[in-house]
Structures are given as C-alpha cells and as structure tokens.
Amino acid sequence: MKFGFGKRLASLFNRSVQYEDFFEELEDLLIEGDLGAGIAMEISDELREYCRVNKVNSEKDLLKEIKRILSQWVHPASLELSDPPQVFLVLGVNGVGKTTTIAKMAHYYQKQGAKAVMSAADTFRAAAIEQLELHAERTGCRIVKQRVGSDPGAVVYDSIQSAVSRNEDLILVDTAGRMHTKANLVRELQKIQKVIDGRLPGKKSRNLLVIDATTGQNGFQQAELFHESIGIDGIILTKYDSASKGGTIVQIGKRLNIPIAFVGVGERYEDLKAFEPEEFLDTLVGLA
C-alpha cells in the first residue's frame, strides 16, 4: 500500500527545518493529503515547537514526531464476536463496495470458525439483492431475503429469528445505499434498530460505515453525516490498496473519534484485513 503523500513528505526534510517556508510547505502537503486545514496547522505548530525545544533537524526524528502526533487520532476498532448472535449494520452510499465488503466480512469471520448469515435489507434495488445472493452462494454463506420493495425491518426480523434458531454467530445486514435526507436515514435505521432491540433485548448492533478510500474529503463528509445521524462504531475502507492519499483516516479519527475496523486491499474475498495503525502511519509519513 503506497501513499505518494509519504514520499513527498519525506522529501521536505532535504532542507533545514529552521526556515519558515518549510512549515508552510508542510501545511500545504498535509492539506493536499486530505488531513484538512485545521489539522494541518495543528501538526505544523506542534512540530515547530518540538523543533525549537529539542533543536532537532534530523529527517527520521521529525518523521517519527509527525507519526507520534498522528497516532493520537488513529485507532483500530475491535470487532471480536462475543455473546452471539452479533448484528453488524453495514452502511454506506451507493458505489463504495458495500455489498462486496459484506461478502468479504462473511468470509473473514467464517475463516475464524463463526457462522454468519447475510441479511438483504437493501430492498430498494433488485440488483443489490441479486448481488448479495451471488456472494452468498460463492462464500457458502446463508442469506435471508424478501422481494424488492419489502420492509427492510421485516428482513432483519426474519434474519434474527432464523439466526437464533440455528445458533448462528453473526448477522451481516446490507442497508440501502442511496444518499437520501438525514431525516429519512435516521427514521429508516432507527426502525431497524427497534427490530433488533425487540428481538435481541440488551444487544446493540454495530454500525459499520463503508467508505471508498480514494474519495478524500467526500469520505469524511459521508462519515460525518452518518455519525451525526445514527452513530458509527467503525469504518471500513475499500480500495485501500489504490489510495494515493490517506489523510481522511486521520480526519475521521481526530474530528469524529471513529476507529477503523477493516481495509479492503484487493478484489478477492481474502482481501479484507484488520486495520493496522502502525503500518498505515509508517506508510503515510514515509517511514515504510
């Protein structure tokens, strides 16, 4: 996973860090890397003070200090299965790879010995149900579905009821990906949550938002919308292997305090990896 941002950041250290233009260029580079203007200025100011106090101008030491600053805001989400059945609501706008990600998650947990079921609660698009059916067949995962236009809450109800009767560990719920209004989004997902609360008292579903890692600021805006609407427990990044920038992860962690759960690094079902902060930060700042 190569972020061009890291190489460009490292190239700044070919000059003395005593010059103000160094820090101005650093801010510009951080902004270009999708960290946002506010965070870029905060990092630049903190690094400027670090250099003043410690009299440091070593490239490696400065890169390590930037990594330390960023590490405060980048955390992995723990999604270990306990007290089954667990319900994961998988959210995201159309086109981010949500349905494929559900299949990869099913494969990921099945490899750990868990029994998973796919819940086709995106009933607004026939293609979504058909795609999930195909993935279910290929992964050997059971699927619960109804006809197009059915109540998503009813699909989730049936999924939970059958998962409980079959002693299954995980219910992966595919939700509608259209970018509708905040009010409709809240109402629809609250209805699904009410179904979960009724069938599984005391259990809270885990809300996981799928974001395309190449979309930059759009990815952060999606996270902000969903988090304000219903609360997000973890982010799943698709196309992580092809991303040219990685700063959106930092923005999401810093401003929304949402951890990263998984990253998609390819097209195969095996290409879903648990997020590793150390690996990400080393690559982002140019230490890898």
Beta strands, then each sheet from edge to edge (+ up, - down):
strand 1: 86-91
strand 2: 116-120
strand 3: 142-144
strand 4: 170-174
strand 5: 206-212
strand 6: 234-238
strand 7: 260-264
strand 8: 272-274
sheet 1: 3+ 2+ 4+ 1+ 5+ 6+ 7+ 8-
end
